[in-house]
């Protein structure tokens, strides 16, 4: 699945266009490397996302084309979370 679509379906980002923009500016690392919006993600991948002053690392647990809003957070697990100043 494409990175930008995963970020939208998992509700990490509200809109796919925002996910594309963040990934396009090298603000997302996929397994330690800068990721493009079209990068393929799979179960077990590690995402490091910098958005504004918020930085978090998440592990992808499952990849699904569609997910209900209340269960979307089960697609990933937050490993670390911090705020920049």
Buried (B, 14 or more C-beta within 10 A) or exposed (E): BBBBBBBBBBBBBEEBEBBBBBBBEEBBBBEEEEBBBEBEBEEEBEBBBBBEEEBBBBEBEEBBEEBEEEEBBEBBEEEEEEEEE
